[in-house]
Amino acid sequence: MKAQIVTPEKVLFDGDAKMVVCRTTDGDVAFLDDHEPFLGMLRAGEIRIINDTQEFAFECTRGFVEVDGTHVRVISDDALAK
């Protein structure tokens, strides 16, 4: 699946992912390929993107996560690569 992490200033990540883990207002959620559609509010915390060979970590404030089965989009007020 494709994953994106976007802030108002820039795109921090845009690439392939096997799994995306982030913290929502309802708790930590992991998204895999073909996940059912999801729209949630983010809480401050870590976002992890895992693909076949690497793991990327980002620290974000608040925002939204949108999943449509083939894409995970994280839109955050502010986020930094760890």
Residue pairs with C-beta under 8 A, 6 or more apart in sequence:
1 16
1 17
1 18
1 20
1 31
1 32
1 33
1 69
1 70
1 71
1 72
2 14
2 15
2 16
2 17
2 70
2 71
2 72
3 13
3 14
3 15
3 16
3 17
3 20
3 49
3 71
3 72
3 73
3 74
4 11
4 13
4 14
4 71
4 72
4 73
4 74
5 11
5 12
5 13
5 14
5 47
5 49
5 58
5 60
5 74
5 76
5 79
6 12
6 73
6 74
6 75
6 76
7 75
7 76
7 77
7 78
7 79
8 77
12 58
12 79
12 80
12 81
13 49
13 56
13 58
15 49
15 51
16 51
17 49
17 50
17 51
17 72
18 32
18 33
18 50
18 51
18 52
19 30
19 31
19 32
19 48
19 49
19 50
20 30
20 31
20 47
20 48
20 49
20 50
20 72
20 74
21 28
21 29
21 30
21 31
21 46
21 47
21 48
21 50
22 28
22 29
22 42
22 45
22 46
22 47
22 48
22 60
22 65
22 74
23 29
23 42
23 43
23 44
23 45
23 46
23 47
24 40
24 41
24 42
24 43
24 65
25 40
25 41
25 42
25 43
26 40
28 45
29 38
29 40
29 65
31 38
31 65
31 67
31 72
33 69
33 70
34 69
34 70
35 67
35 69
35 72
36 67
36 69
37 67
37 68
37 69
38 65
38 66
38 67
39 64
39 65
39 66
39 67
40 64
40 65
41 62
41 63
41 64
42 60
42 61
42 62
42 63
42 64
42 65
42 74
42 76
43 62
44 60
44 61
44 62
45 59
45 60
46 57
46 58
46 59
46 60
46 82
47 57
47 58
47 59
47 60
47 74
47 79
48 55
48 56
48 57
48 58
49 55
49 56
49 57
49 58
50 56
56 81
57 81
57 82
58 79
58 80
58 81
58 82
59 79
59 80
59 82
60 74
60 76
60 77
60 78
60 79
60 80
61 76
61 77
61 78
61 79
62 76
62 77
63 74
63 75
63 76
63 77
63 79
64 74
64 75
65 72
65 73
65 74
65 75
66 72
66 73
66 75
67 73
